[in-house]
Amino acid sequence: MKVVEETSRNYQTVFVTVDAPIVCPNRTGTRPVDRLTHRMFHREHAACHPANTSRCPRPTRVARLLARKGFSIGWEVGKAKKTAAEVYPHPAMVRMFGLPRIIKYKKGRVAEKRREFQRLQGLMRKLMKRSFLGLKLNQETKNLLRQKWSKPVEDRTDALFCALIGLWHWMHQGRKSEVIGDRRTGFILLPKSQSPCRYRANRGSSMHWETRDTAGV
């Protein structure tokens, strides 16, 4: 939070991405958006773990702290706005890299994780050259994308990828992003697929959710 506060202080417009359930009203069980990821990304092994405030109390506290600093929780982009959105790297990687399965650098033997992590680093370098042409990386970030796997390096690389999701959303003003879930029960911002799956329930149902095209919001 200290880094966000110090960095955003000098800017009127800020878009922050958070890899955590910052909107999570349920104390137990799971959110509708988490269940939706299982329907959308089961084949890719990219679904979310169940989120509730008993298991994950810290993210909602982070959301309250962000609100005190002038951030709104949502996905809108625009001038003079400070916004924070939840993201989840696995399905975003599947979409941005065009993969049939997630990159399995989180679990397994150390040698396997290192191999998969090197694969992730290579895909990220290619993605930034192809899709983020105006992005200038400092030497620290360039070094990060070539360092051997360790848990701290993994965490920083995850943070960089989450930032890229937000930058992608900002660069294209929402035209190449979609949101699954809703503001009340929880949502996740994703890069848009070429052929996004859309699941809708009847509006009278308590299980209603939908994906949203974010362009123009």
ChimeraX attribute file (.defattr): number of C-alpha atoms within 10 A of each C-alpha:
attribute: neighborCount
match mode: 1-to-1
recipient: residues
	/A:1	10
	/A:2	7
	/A:3	8
	/A:4	12
	/A:5	11
	/A:6	9
	/A:7	11
	/A:8	16
	/A:9	12
	/A:10	9
	/A:11	10
	/A:12	10
	/A:13	15
	/A:14	20
	/A:15	22
	/A:16	21
	/A:17	22
	/A:18	20
	/A:19	16
	/A:20	19
	/A:21	27
	/A:22	26
	/A:23	25
	/A:24	22
	/A:25	16
	/A:26	14
	/A:27	14
	/A:28	14
	/A:29	12
	/A:30	18
	/A:31	23
	/A:32	20
	/A:33	24
	/A:34	20
	/A:35	16
	/A:36	20
	/A:37	19
	/A:38	16
	/A:39	14
	/A:40	17
	/A:41	19
	/A:42	14
	/A:43	12
	/A:44	16
	/A:45	18
	/A:46	21
	/A:47	21
	/A:48	20
	/A:49	12
	/A:50	16
	/A:51	26
	/A:52	20
	/A:53	20
	/A:54	11
	/A:55	11
	/A:56	17
	/A:57	15
	/A:58	13
	/A:59	19
	/A:60	18
	/A:61	14
	/A:62	16
	/A:63	21
	/A:64	14
	/A:65	13
	/A:66	20
	/A:67	15
	/A:68	10
	/A:69	15
	/A:70	11
	/A:71	20
	/A:72	18
	/A:73	20
	/A:74	20
	/A:75	26
	/A:76	20
	/A:77	23
	/A:78	15
	/A:79	8
	/A:80	10
	/A:81	16
	/A:82	23
	/A:83	21
	/A:84	22
	/A:85	25
	/A:86	24
	/A:87	26
	/A:88	22
	/A:89	18
	/A:90	19
	/A:91	24
	/A:92	21
	/A:93	23
	/A:94	20
	/A:95	19
	/A:96	18
	/A:97	15
	/A:98	12
	/A:99	12
	/A:100	12
	/A:101	17
	/A:102	23
	/A:103	19
	/A:104	17
	/A:105	20
	/A:106	14
	/A:107	9
	/A:108	10
	/A:109	9
	/A:110	13
	/A:111	11
	/A:112	14
	/A:113	18
	/A:114	19
	/A:115	15
	/A:116	19
	/A:117	25
	/A:118	18
	/A:119	14
	/A:120	20
	/A:121	18
	/A:122	13
	/A:123	16
	/A:124	20
	/A:125	13
	/A:126	13
	/A:127	15
	/A:128	15
	/A:129	12
	/A:130	9
	/A:131	11
	/A:132	14
	/A:133	9
	/A:134	8
	/A:135	10
	/A:136	10
	/A:137	10
	/A:138	8
	/A:139	8
	/A:140	8
	/A:141	14
	/A:142	12
	/A:143	11
	/A:144	16
	/A:145	22
	/A:146	14
	/A:147	15
	/A:148	15
	/A:149	22
	/A:150	12
	/A:151	10
	/A:152	9
	/A:153	16
	/A:154	19
	/A:155	12
	/A:156	14
	/A:157	21
	/A:158	16
	/A:159	15
	/A:160	15
	/A:161	19
	/A:162	22
	/A:163	18
	/A:164	17
	/A:165	23
	/A:166	25
	/A:167	17
	/A:168	20
	/A:169	25
	/A:170	19
	/A:171	13
	/A:172	12
	/A:173	17
	/A:174	23
	/A:175	17
	/A:176	18
	/A:177	22
	/A:178	20
	/A:179	23
	/A:180	22
	/A:181	22
	/A:182	18
	/A:183	13
	/A:184	9
	/A:185	15
	/A:186	21
	/A:187	28
	/A:188	27
	/A:189	26
	/A:190	25
	/A:191	23
	/A:192	21
	/A:193	15
	/A:194	9
	/A:195	6
	/A:196	12
	/A:197	12
	/A:198	13
	/A:199	13
	/A:200	10
	/A:201	11
	/A:202	9
	/A:203	9
	/A:204	7
	/A:205	8
	/A:206	9
	/A:207	11
	/A:208	14
	/A:209	21
	/A:210	18
	/A:211	21
	/A:212	15
	/A:213	15
	/A:214	19
	/A:215	15
	/A:216	10
	/A:217	11
